[in-house]
Amino acid sequence: MIDRQMGGEGFLTARVDHLINWARKNSLWPMPFGTACCAIEMMATLAGRFDLARFGSEAIRFSPRQSDLMIVSGRISLKMMPVLKKIYDQMPDPKWVISMGACASSGGVFNTYTLVQGVDQFLPVDIYIPGCPPRPEDLIDALMKIQKKIEHEHPTRDHSALAIA
């Protein structure tokens, strides 16, 4: 709220929760984990035609310590599962996960003993994107849903989110 009655200069007031959430939702740094055809669609989302940069998520980080949004796209084998879990554990809190495609969400058509039948068996998934492979517009929609979810969080009430080491 801007008040211009006090000397003409005015001042701005806002809740701390709103400022923190605004900064978080407009500066998501994705950690891509693409293993199959869904990864190609994820890469297309970063290209000029779809331009993920307009949502503040163009800073793709391949370091888990600099990321707060993991995008798992494609098949996950049993041998990859511990690696993916370790990458997730190295990401700082708060963090969010998008499961992109039928293979990442439910194993897809590959119902074999070597593949994990959904990353939600070992990671907390926030948004599922259906399809084989899903379109880049679907990833943009999922990112917008993550941003909506961040808007309604209460970071000042959750003391673990504000822990300073």
C-alpha positions in Angstrom: 0.0 0.0 0.0 1.4 3.4 -1.0 0.4 6.4 1.2 1.2 9.8 -0.4 -0.4 12.0 2.3 2.8 12.1 4.4 4.9 14.8 2.8 4.4 13.7 -0.8 7.1 11.1 -0.8 5.0 8.2 0.4 6.0 4.8 1.7 5.3 1.2 0.8 4.1 -1.5 3.2 3.9 -5.2 2.7 3.9 -8.4 4.7 7.2 -10.2 4.9 5.6 -13.5 3.8 4.4 -11.8 0.6 7.9 -10.4 -0.1 9.7 -13.7 0.5 7.1 -15.7 -1.6 7.3 -13.1 -4.4 11.1 -13.5 -4.5 11.0 -17.3 -4.4 8.3 -17.7 -7.1 10.0 -15.4 -9.5 13.5 -16.9 -9.2 13.1 -20.6 -9.3 16.4 -22.3 -10.3 15.6 -25.7 -11.9 17.8 -28.8 -11.5 17.0 -30.9 -14.6 17.2 -34.7 -14.4 16.4 -35.8 -17.8 16.9 -39.4 -19.0 14.7 -39.9 -22.1 12.5 -38.3 -24.6 10.9 -36.1 -22.0 14.2 -34.4 -21.5 14.1 -33.2 -25.2 10.8 -31.6 -24.5 12.2 -30.0 -21.3 15.1 -28.6 -23.4 12.6 -27.2 -26.0 10.9 -25.3 -23.1 14.1 -23.4 -22.6 14.4 -22.4 -26.3 13.2 -19.1 -27.7 9.8 -20.4 -28.9 8.5 -21.2 -25.4 11.0 -19.1 -23.4 10.9 -20.3 -19.8 12.9 -17.1 -18.9 9.8 -15.0 -18.8 8.8 -17.0 -15.6 12.2 -16.4 -13.9 13.4 -19.9 -14.3 16.0 -19.7 -17.1 18.9 -20.2 -14.7 19.2 -24.0 -15.1 21.7 -25.2 -12.6 23.5 -28.5 -12.8 24.6 -28.2 -9.2 22.0 -29.3 -6.6 23.3 -26.8 -4.1 22.2 -24.0 -6.3 18.8 -25.4 -7.2 15.4 -25.3 -5.6 13.2 -27.0 -8.3 14.0 -30.5 -9.5 12.4 -31.6 -12.8 12.6 -35.4 -13.2 11.8 -36.3 -16.8 12.1 -39.8 -18.2 12.7 -43.3 -17.0 14.4 -43.9 -13.7 16.2 -47.2 -13.2 16.8 -48.8 -9.9 20.5 -48.0 -10.2 19.7 -44.3 -10.8 17.4 -44.0 -7.9 20.0 -43.6 -5.1 21.8 -41.0 -7.2 18.6 -39.0 -7.8 17.8 -39.2 -4.1 21.3 -38.0 -3.2 20.9 -35.0 -5.6 17.5 -34.2 -4.0 19.0 -34.4 -0.5 21.8 -32.0 -1.5 19.3 -29.3 -2.6 18.7 -26.6 0.0 15.2 -26.1 1.6 12.6 -25.1 0.5 12.6 -27.3 -2.6 10.0 -28.6 -5.1 9.8 -31.5 -7.5 8.1 -31.8 -10.9 7.6 -35.3 -12.3 7.5 -34.9 -16.0 6.0 -37.6 -18.3 4.4 -41.0 -17.9 7.7 -42.8 -17.2 8.7 -40.5 -14.3 5.2 -40.5 -12.9 4.2 -44.1 -13.1 6.8 -46.1 -15.1 4.9 -45.6 -18.3 4.8 -48.6 -20.6 8.0 -50.0 -19.0 6.6 -52.2 -16.3 9.9 -54.1 -15.7 11.9 -55.0 -12.6 14.7 -52.6 -13.6 12.7 -49.4 -13.6 11.1 -47.5 -10.8 7.4 -47.2 -11.2 7.1 -43.6 -10.3 9.6 -41.2 -8.6 7.0 -40.6 -5.8 8.1 -43.8 -4.3 11.3 -42.1 -3.0 10.8 -38.3 -3.6 8.0 -36.0 -2.5 6.5 -34.9 -5.9 4.6 -31.6 -6.0 3.3 -31.6 -9.6 2.8 -34.5 -12.0 2.8 -33.8 -15.8 1.1 -36.5 -17.8 1.9 -37.4 -21.3 4.4 -39.4 -23.4 6.2 -37.1 -23.9 4.4 -34.0 -22.5 4.5 -30.8 -24.5 6.6 -27.8 -23.4 3.4 -25.9 -22.6 2.7 -28.6 -20.0 6.0 -27.9 -18.3 5.2 -24.2 -18.3 1.8 -24.9 -16.8 3.4 -27.0 -14.1 5.9 -24.2 -13.3 3.0 -21.8 -13.0 1.3 -24.2 -10.6 4.5 -24.4 -8.5 4.5 -20.6 -8.4 0.9 -20.5 -7.2 1.8 -23.1 -4.5 4.7 -20.9 -3.4 2.4 -17.8 -3.2 0.3 -19.5 -0.5 3.2 -20.7 1.7 4.0 -19.0 5.1 7.8 -18.9 5.3 7.9 -16.8 8.5 5.7 -19.3 10.3 7.8 -22.3 9.3 11.0 -21.9 11.4 12.9 -24.6 9.5 12.7 -22.5 6.3 14.3 -19.5 8.1 17.1 -21.5 9.9 20.3 -19.6 9.6 23.5 -21.7 9.9 
